[in-house]
Amino acid sequence: MELKKFIPILLVLTFVAVGFVAAADTFEVIKGCTMVQSITIGDVNCSGTIDIASQPKLGVCCLFNTILRATNLLFTALIIIATLMIAYGGFTVVTSQGSDEGFLKGKNIITYAIYGIVIAILAKVIPSIALALL
C-alpha cells in the first residue's frame, strides 16, 4: 500500500482509537446503570437507575443499555467521518480541473461516504429491532 493512501486511514483510526480509549478510562466494576432510554424486555421494565446487586434479573437491562450507548457512539463517529469524507470528495471533484481521474476519485469518495452513512443508520436501527423482537 502506498504511503499516500495509508496516512489518511491511519489518521482516522487514530481518532477513533483515542475516542475509545477516552471512553474506556471511565470504566469500573458495574454495580448498576442509568438507562439511556426506557425499554421493556419480556416482562422486565428497564427505566431510570438499575441496581444489579439488589435485582440481578435486571442485568440484561444494563447489557442492552451498553449496546445502545455503543451504537449511539458508533452512529455519531460514522456520521462525523462520513460528513468529512463527503466534504473531501467534493473538494476533490472541484479541484480535479476537468481530469476524469480526479473526478472519478472524488465521486468514489462521496459514494463510499454515503455507504458509511447507511451503515451508521443500520447500527442505530438494529438494536431497536432486536429489542422489539424480545
C-alpha positions in Angstrom: 0.0 0.0 0.0 1.3 3.4 -0.9 2.1 5.8 1.9 -0.3 8.4 0.5 -3.2 6.0 0.9 -2.1 4.7 4.3 -1.8 8.1 6.1 -5.5 9.1 5.9 -6.5 5.7 7.1 -4.1 5.8 9.9 -5.4 9.3 11.0 -9.0 8.1 11.0 -8.1 5.0 13.0 -6.1 7.1 15.5 -9.0 9.5 16.1 -11.4 6.5 16.6 -9.0 4.8 18.9 -8.5 7.9 21.0 -12.2 8.2 21.5 -12.5 4.6 22.6 -9.5 4.9 25.0 -11.1 8.1 26.5 -14.3 6.2 27.0 -12.6 3.2 28.4 -10.9 5.4 31.1 -14.3 5.7 32.8 -15.0 2.0 33.2 -15.2 0.5 36.7 -16.9 -2.5 38.3 -20.5 -2.4 37.2 -23.0 -2.3 40.1 -25.8 -0.8 38.1 -26.5 1.5 35.3 -28.6 4.5 34.3 -30.8 3.7 31.3 -30.3 5.8 28.1 -34.0 5.2 27.3 -36.8 3.2 28.9 -37.2 -0.3 27.4 -39.2 -3.4 28.2 -37.6 -6.8 27.7 -40.1 -9.6 28.1 -41.7 -8.9 31.5 -38.8 -6.7 32.7 -39.3 -3.0 32.6 -36.0 -1.1 32.4 -36.0 2.6 33.2 -34.2 5.0 35.4 -31.3 3.8 37.5 -30.8 0.0 37.7 -29.1 -1.6 40.8 -27.9 -5.1 39.7 -26.9 -6.0 43.3 -30.4 -5.9 44.6 -32.1 -7.2 41.4 -29.7 -9.5 39.3 -32.5 -10.1 36.8 -32.1 -6.5 35.7 -28.5 -7.2 34.4 -29.9 -7.7 31.0 -31.2 -4.1 31.1 -27.6 -2.9 31.6 -26.4 -5.1 28.8 -28.9 -3.6 26.4 -28.1 -0.1 27.8 -24.4 -0.7 27.0 -25.3 -1.9 23.4 -27.5 1.3 23.0 -24.7 3.5 24.2 -22.1 1.8 21.9 -24.4 2.1 18.9 -25.0 5.8 19.7 -21.3 6.4 19.8 -20.7 4.4 16.6 -23.5 6.4 14.9 -22.0 9.7 15.9 -18.5 8.8 14.9 -19.6 7.4 11.5 -21.7 10.4 10.7 -18.9 12.8 11.5 -16.4 10.7 9.4 -18.9 10.4 6.5 -19.5 14.2 6.6 -15.8 14.9 6.4 -15.3 12.4 3.6 -18.2 13.9 1.6 -16.6 17.3 2.0 -13.2 15.9 1.0 -14.8 14.1 -2.0 -16.5 17.3 -3.1 -13.2 19.2 -2.8 -11.5 16.5 -4.9 -14.2 16.8 -7.6 -14.0 20.6 -7.6 -10.2 20.7 -7.8 -9.9 17.9 -10.4 -9.7 20.6 -13.1 -11.6 18.5 -15.7 -9.5 15.5 -15.1 -11.5 12.3 -15.4 -9.3 10.5 -12.9 -9.7 13.3 -10.2 -13.5 13.4 -10.8 -13.8 9.7 -10.5 -11.7 9.6 -7.3 -13.9 12.3 -5.7 -17.1 10.5 -6.9 -15.9 7.3 -5.3 -15.1 9.0 -2.0 -18.6 10.5 -1.9 -20.2 7.1 -2.8 -18.3 5.3 -0.1 -19.1 8.1 2.4 -22.8 7.5 1.6 -22.3 3.8 2.2 -20.9 4.8 5.6 -24.0 6.8 6.4 -26.1 3.7 5.5 -24.0 1.6 7.8 -24.4 4.2 10.6 -28.1 4.2 10.2 -28.2 0.4 10.4 -26.0 0.5 13.5 -28.7 2.7 15.0 -31.7 0.7 13.9 -30.6 -2.9 14.5 -30.6 -2.7 18.4 -34.1 -1.2 18.3 -35.2 -4.1 16.1 -33.6 -6.6 18.5 -35.4 -5.0 21.4 -38.7 -5.1 19.6 -38.3 -8.8 18.9 -37.6 -9.6 22.6 
